[in-house]
Amino acid sequence: MNAKQQLAELKMKSKPKNTLNQEGSGYRVFTVFNTVLMCLVLLITLYPIYYVVAASISNADQLMRHGGLLLYPLGKWNLFSYELVFRNPMVLGGFANTLFILIVGLCFNMVLTCLGAYLLCLKGSMFVRPISLLILFTMYFSGGMIPAYMNIRDLGMMNTLWALIIPGAISTYNMLVMRSAFVAVPATLYEAAYLDGASHPRILTQIYIPLSGATLAVMVLYYAVGHWNSWFSASIYLSDTSKYPLQLVLRQILILNQNADLKASVTDNGELAKYADQVKYALIVVSSAPILMLYPFLQKFFTKGVMVGALKG
């Protein structure tokens, strides 16, 4: 065998094999079945959202008479239910309270999470191991609802929005994920900056945080969704309805059927009864849309950010 033949044989061996052709019909059947199954799961997941949106803009009379699946908005599009929602002072107040909790709470969350993760990722820090064990202990054991309530009461935070921000200012799980992202940063960068005289705040803000952007985006989304969807703590610590967050307002209207403020916004009780279901659908859309709009901007960071925290110990 001459050199040309040997080179040709090596090229043939180095070519990637077409696994699709090798698998044959079995692989194609599995692909088709898997695709159909995923499409059905997607349809089942998206249809309730579509139903709520379509019902909220449908004609109220036709919606009351309609039964079964709703494939398209009924009649002429009607946005009166959204007008009733935004005319309700509890909804506008709930939006304002939720935005305050979200913005202020998110600042507390990210600052404390980054500081805690930075301390735990430094190998030469004092008492890192005992502190790590104490932090891990809180993941498995907690005082419970009654001690937490007594702490909030004794600290004078009852019936204030701070009761919804301070107790959950840091998540142990999120801090450990952030620590894993910081550990993935090359130690040589820290050593070079430290030898050049950089302080710890500067090292954190100019080296670790910029190199952990994907994990930071995931942490922002986790904390933001937690603040936006939280209602249980508010139902325990808040007694003033003017301080209710949006999700607690949503619960009051959807579950407890407290529509007193909506009754004041229309002149005819019959008209209110006709729009009662549509108001609930519109309120669900209004309360869910802002956080859903945040997902597309942070989705690209999910895989990288979460995998960094999953693979590093």
N, C-alpha and C positions, 0 to 999 in steps of 0.2 A: 504494500500500500504506500503510494507516494505521499508527499507533503500536502498536495492539494486535496486529495481524498481524505486525509486525516483532518484537515481544516474544515472541510465540508461536513464531516461526521460530527466534529465538535460543535459546529454551528447548529446542527439539527438537534443535538442533545441539549443545547442551551436555550432553545426556543421554549417559551412557556406552553404547557399543554392546555388544550381547550377542555376544561373540566365539564362544560355544559354538554359537549358532544359525547364525552365519556359516560356521563351519568345517564343519558338517554331519556326515555319517556318517563321514567320514575321521577326524575328531577323536575321535569316540566309539569307533571301532574301535581307534585308538591308545591311548586311555585304558584300554579293557578289556584290551588286550594288555599294556600296561605294568603294570596292576594284577595280572594273573595272573602275570606274570614276577616281580614283586617278592614276591608271596606264595610262589612256588616257592623263590626265594632265601632268604626268611625261614624256610621249612620246612627247607630243607637246612642252614641255619645252626643252627637250634634243635634239630633232632632229635638230633644227637650229645649235646647237653647233657641232653636228656630221657632218652635211652637210658642214660646213666651214672647219672642219679638213679634211674630205674626199676629198673635192674639192681642197684643198691646196696641196695634195700629188698625185693627179690624173695626168694622161697624158694630156698635154695641148691641143693637137689636138682633142682627144676624148671628153674632157670637153667642148670645143667650139661647138661641134656638138650635145652634149647631151641636152635633155630637160626633164622637169618633176622632179620627185623625184630622189634623188641620194642615193641608198641603200648601195653602197660600192665604194671604190676608183676605178676609171676607168684606165684600162691598168696597166703598170708597174709603181710602185711608183716612184715619181719624186720630189726631194727636191730642184730643181733649183730655185723655187720661194723663198724659204727661203734663199738661197744663195744671191739672188738679194736684199732681205730685209736687210740682215746684211752687204751687200756691200754698202748700202746707208748711207752716213755719217750723214744724218739728223736723222736716226733711232738710230744709236749708240749715237749720241749726246743727243737725246731725252731720251734715257735710263739713261745716266749719269745725266742729269738735274733732271729727275724724282726721281732717287735714292737720290740725294742730298736733294731735297725738302722733300722726304719721311722721311729720317733719321733725318735731322735737325728739320723739322717741327714736327715730332713725339716726339722728345725730348722736344720741347717747349710745345706741347699739353699736354703731360702727367704731366710734372712738374707743369704747371700752373693749370691744372685741379685738381690735388691732393692738391695743396696749397689752392685753392679756396674752394674746398669741405671740407677740414679740418677746415678752418676758419668758414664756415657756420654751421658745425656740433657741434661746441663748444657753449654750452648754455650760458656760462658766458662771452663771448666775447662782447666787446663794439660795439654798432651800428650794430649788426648782422641783426636785423630786417630791418632798413633802407637800408642796403647794399643788403639784399635779395630782397627787393622791386625794387631797381634800377636794379638788375640783371634780375629779371622777366620782367621788363619794356622793356628790349632789345629784349625779345622774341616776343613781339607784335608790337613794333615800331622800325623802323630803318631809318637812314638818307637817304638811297637810293644810287643809282649807282653814280650819279654826285658828291655828297659830298664825297663819298668814293674815287672817282678818284682824286678829288682835294686834299684830305688828302695825298694820295700816292704821288702825284706830289709835294706838298709842303714839304713833308718829304724827298724828294730826292731819292725815291725808284723806280722811273720809269725806266723801262727796266732793272730791276735787279730781281733776284730770291727771294729776300727778300720781294718783293711785293706780292708773293704767299704764304709766310710763316707768316709774322707778323700780317696782318689783321685777319687771321683765327686761331690765336694761341690758342684760347680757344673757346669751344662750350658751350653755356649756358645750353643746354639740357643735354649734357654729364656731365657737372659739377654737375648738380642737381641729375643725376643718381648716380654719384660717392658719392655725399653727402649722399644719401639714404643708400648706402652701408656702409659708415662710421658710420652713425647713428645706424646701426644694430649691430655694435661692442659693447659688454657690457661696460657700463660706469664704472664698477668697475675696469676694466683693466686700463683705463685712470687715474682714481683716485689713484690706487696703484702705478702706474709709476710716477705720479706727486708728490706724497708724498715721494717717494724714491729719488726725486731730478732730474728726467729725464727732459730734455729740450723738447720743442715742436718739433723740427726737429727729435729728437730721438724717441719720441712717435709716430710721423707720420710714420717714416721709419721702426720702429721695431715692431709696434703694428697694426696700422690701415692698412697700405699697405699689409703686409703679410696675414692679415685676410680678405682682399678684393681681393684676386687673381682672382676669376672668373669675377668680374666686371672689373677689370683692363684689363683682356684679351679681353673682349668685347669692352672696350674703345679703346684699341690698334687697333682692327680690324676696328672699325668705323672710326677712324682717318686715318688709313692707306688706306682704300678704298676711303675715301674722297680725300686724296692727290693724289692717283693713278689715279682716274677718272677725276680729275679737269682739265678743259681746258678753260673755259670761262674767268676766271680771267687772264689767260696767254694771251688770245687773246686781252684783253683790255690794259694790262700794258706792254706787251713785243712787241718790234718792231724788235729786232735782232733775226733772225731765228736760230742762233747758241745757243740761250738760251731757245728755245721752249721745253716744256716737251713732253713726248712721246704721250700723248693723243692729243695734238695739232698737232703734226706731223701726227698722224693717221688721223685727220680731214682734214689736208691739202691734203693728198694723196687720201683719200676715197671720200670726198665730193667735194673738189675743184679741184681734178684731177691734182695736181701739181706734175708731175712726172719728172721734169727736171733732178734731181739727178739720177733717175733710168735710164734715157736715156743715161747718160754718162757711165753707168755700163755695157751696152751691145753694140755690134757693129752694129747690124741690127735692124732698127726700126720695121721691120715686126716681128722679134722675140720678141721685147718688146710688141707689140700689142697682140701677141699670149699668152704671160704670164701676161698680165695686170690684168685680173680678179684673177688669182692665186696669184699674188703679194698682192692684197688686202686681199684675204683670209688668206694668210700666215701672213700678218701684223696684222690682227685681232687676230690670234692665239698667235703670239709673244707678243702682248700687253696685252692679257688677261690671259695667262698661269701663270705668277708669282703670281698674286693676287689670282687666283683660287687655287693655291697650298697651300696658307696660310689657307684656310677655314678648311680643315680636322683637322688641329692641334688645332684650336680654337673652333671648333663646340661644343665640349663637355662642354664648359664654357657658351654657349649661354643661355640655359634655366635658370641656377642658377643665372648668372650675371644679366640678364635682369629682372627676376622676383624679385630680391632683390630691384632693382630700381623702380619696378612698385608697390610694396606693401607697401613700406615705404614712408611716406610723410615728 
